[in-house]
Amino acid sequence: MNLESIQAAEKKLLLNTYERNPYLFTTGKGVYLQDENGDQYLDLLSGIGCSALGYGHPALEDAIIEQTKKLLHTSNLFFHEGTAELALRLTEISGLDRVYLCNSGTEAWEAAMKLARAHALKLREAGRTIGTKFIALEHSFHGRTMGSVSTTHKAKYREPFAPLIPSVDFVPFNDVAALRAAFSNEHCAILLETVQGEGGIHPVSPEFLTAARELCDSTGALLIADEIQCGIGRTGKWFAYQHYGILPDVTTIAKPIAGGVPMGAMLCTEAAASAFTPGMHGTTFGGNPLACAAAIAVLDIIKRDDILAHVAEVGAYFIDRLRTLAQSQPAIKEVRGLGLMIGVELNDATLAGNIARELMERRIIINRTSDTVLRFLPPYILERKHVDIAVDALSQLLSLHESNNTAVLAGGITHG
Ligand SMILES: Cc1ncc(COP(=O)(O)O)c(C=O)c1O
């Protein structure tokens, strides 16, 4: 099937949940995707942060192929070789004690929310005063299930599905005073993305994270850091919270963990983990042999090739080049980022939409989030030469729009 026939069939057969761009990718190598006509696209989005090692990485491919030949799935009724190996690695890099494996970010988040409720119940049974409410942040995105979407801020994602979980209090992002005012022993957890992704690439401030940690410690509530987008190397450290020197009680990961094979995980302290007993939570596919083999390979490759240092270095170069561009481009409001999680906020939503589309037409893949923010989540193997291609293209496009605007303005003045 070609692009046109796939588009026609999907329009008829699939639920109308995605607005896909009209491109059909059939293969990929390194940081490039290739479409049905053989054209190459520089991918600065990596499947929304998942294809961390790019495409066709030999060691990852080998690990997946080897596992495919051995065993794809057995269920959580039995042991297999991958889960303990993966959990060993995840606990070592995170500083947390225990791991729950699942299949997606939303599922990991759902597990974290349930753990917070179960943990609070355990504390209540031990005579402590702690409630069942959650604190979440404005502009947060935690996923789409009924639980996850209850803690996701955007009205568009929430309102059609009301009534949601009623006990979620939203606090303005990075507003320490508001957090202190809102928090009480009615809350079982403070929920936050260490770096907000869909909300427009906003790192939480050290003051806010410190206050959240202190407040949770004061009542026994859990501090839960969603690192589904910012974790597993994306910011140049294994976890974004490691930039702050603050350990959450729980963190959730997904996107890059298995390099494009669907997987999620919730990691937590021993104390939090003890709230779950057999039967309280589970999933059929979670932590299956294929996903575990892929995740082990991803973590081992990142470690072996010192990829965290590379992400930090090339990310700093990228941000630096964008900030230099911002000085000469009034359309850029702000450049934000950590490692290879980068947002360029423009002053105008229409312009941001046009630039994202025009970059795509120039075979550079990015996306727009939060209306005005150009989002870059490239594969970790990105090199400086790719950054140069992207920033030069962005610079050209912004200049083109700037001169068009000036022409319109000049025309207006002449005719006025
Ligand atoms: C911070 C964050 N949390 C949760 C999710 C949901 O993850 P998934 O789409 O894998 O269910 C996402 C997805 O974009 C995310 O960025």
PDBQT file of the ligand as one rigid body, heavy atoms in Angstrom, charges set to zero:
ROOT
HETATM    1  C1  LIG A 501       5.501  13.155  31.021  1.00  0.00    +0.000 C 
HETATM    2  C2  LIG A 501       4.626  12.117  30.406  1.00  0.00    +0.000 A 
HETATM    3  N1  LIG A 501       3.898  11.326  31.190  1.00  0.00    +0.000 NA
HETATM    4  C3  LIG A 501       3.096  10.369  30.676  1.00  0.00    +0.000 A 
HETATM    5  C4  LIG A 501       2.995  10.179  29.317  1.00  0.00    +0.000 A 
HETATM    6  C5  LIG A 501       2.124   9.084  28.759  1.00  0.00    +0.000 C 
HETATM    7  O1  LIG A 501       2.925   8.088  28.237  1.00  0.00    +0.000 OA
HETATM    8  P1  LIG A 501       2.353   7.046  27.144  1.00  0.00    +0.000 P 
HETATM    9  O2  LIG A 501       1.966   7.843  25.948  1.00  0.00    +0.000 OA
HETATM   10  O3  LIG A 501       3.496   6.092  26.907  1.00  0.00    +0.000 OA
HETATM   11  O4  LIG A 501       1.196   6.355  27.761  1.00  0.00    +0.000 OA
HETATM   12  C6  LIG A 501       3.720  10.998  28.462  1.00  0.00    +0.000 A 
HETATM   13  C7  LIG A 501       3.596  10.854  26.998  1.00  0.00    +0.000 C 
HETATM   14  O5  LIG A 501       3.875  11.734  26.230  1.00  0.00    +0.000 OA
HETATM   15  C8  LIG A 501       4.558  12.000  29.015  1.00  0.00    +0.000 A 
HETATM   16  O6  LIG A 501       5.279  12.797  28.235  1.00  0.00    +0.000 OA
ENDROOT
TORSDOF 0
